[in-house]
Amino acid sequence: MTLKRPAELEPPPVHETPQALASLWQDRHAAAARERLVAHYQPFARRLAARCYRHRFSLELEFEDYAQFAMIGLLESLERYEPGKGVAFEAFAASRITGAILDGVESLSEKQRQIATRARARRERVASLQDASATDAAAIPPLQRLADIAVGLAIGFMLESAAIYVDGEAADPLNTPYERLEMDQLRRRVLELVDQLPEAERRVVRHHYLQQIPFDQIAQSCGLTKGRISQIHRAALERLRRLVAASDGTVLVT
């Protein structure tokens, strides 16, 4: 089986005669004329996408991602093009379509990097809490160990979502305004209690949850091992758990 190159995956071209194209441009605000213009220039847009795809620096996106951004650029070009100015549409649209592809790829790549960073951070948190559970495995019943891990993750979630909320994004939707207010107050309370942690624990929590810095980078900046940062992290979550209980009577246990 031979894999096809991106340019070979283009839809068959829809040829319009010069006279038909001129008529379509005159009626370009009508839905039917616009659809025919899109069909006619779509292979051109995909060729530009294929060119960008061949010169890509990252393998994380598929050709169809590039083609989708090219279509966005094509539609924007169709909106802005003025056929009476004597410039061919391809010449007018080429840089705009290419720009839309590059902007889209940059935006999507950054989003994927953010998703990967968050996923990595959450794996580190789970591993940190599991290490503590394994250390005390002989003394703590299995269900209690699972409950401790769940509580630690819940505190971490509140820290992370509190930081997002403070930055101006909406909090997670809950069933009622009262529940949303209650959760918001708890998030803010946990965030305030971070200031009461010892310096090392406070630094790790702020770096990891508020600035999304992974454990290994925190370890490098502090001159410590990643394992030591993991220990400080779980000690900080346990201390926050006790501080929350002491401050307002909320007991984060199951």
C-alpha angles and dihedrals in degrees: 000000000000118000114227122232118238093257089056091056094063118123114253110276120256105221119210122186117240089252092050091048092052089052092048092052090052090053096035094127090062114092095232094050091046092052091052091049091051091049091048096050098035094092088052091053092048091051089057089048090051091051091053091044092054090054096044120138096204133052096205096096129063126228091252089062088058091045091052092053089047090056090052089054091046093053092048090049092051089054095051103037118109109197094196094069095077098244118126113243093236091055091047095046103039097082092040094051092046090049091051090051094050093044092048094048091049092049095046093045091052091049091051090049090052091049091049091049092052092047091050092049092052092050089053091051093051091048091049093053093043090053090055091048092050091051091056096036094118095052103038125062115244095247091052091050090053090048091051091052091049092050092049091052090047092054089048091051091052091050092049096044092045089057091050091048093050089052089061104263122128119265120242112288115253132183102264138019088245092056091048091050092047093050092045091053091049091049092051092046092053090048091052091049090059087078089063094059121103113269098260093048092045091051093050094047094048094045095045104038104026099035099028093232114160122236096253093055091047089050091051093050092047096043092240136117122265088242091057091050088051090054092049089049096055091043088054093051092049091049091049089051090056093043092053091050092048095046102053108357095257107146112203098202134106 
